[in-house]
Amino acid sequence: MADISYRGTWPTGSLVNQWQKKTISNLINVFKELDPILHSQLRLAVMSLLISVKEAEFTFIKEKTNASAGNLSVQIQKLKEAGYIDISKQFKDNYPQTMCKITKKGIKAFEDYVTSLQSYLGKG
């Protein structure tokens, strides 16, 4: 595969080149706005589920995302550390049950993430 990265300096004097430089700069700014916590496929899937149901069992999330228990556990811990979800553990019929619930901060972060994506796509 060819290396298409740009290693030179930006040419000056041309309106087209100035436009290209501004466009690329704007794209870089858009990517900077995307929340790195949510910009993970599994964490985004978890948040998308929780935004619609507000609260779900770990096993339900695992089933819907097709994630391994270990990977899902790590990713929900990252969401918890960011304050996007609350995790509660209890017992149901002598079996451990882990519940995940989206927080107000998590709802706001998800909405901001979607708005940033829409802006990037020119729909915001």
PyMOL commands that set and color helices and strands:
alter all, ss='L'
color gray80, all
select helices_A, chain A and resi 15-33+41-53+58-65+69-81+104-120
alter helices_A, ss='H'
color red, helices_A
select strands_A, chain A and resi 55-57+85-92+95-102
alter strands_A, ss='S'
color yellow, strands_A
deselect
rebuild
show_as cartoon
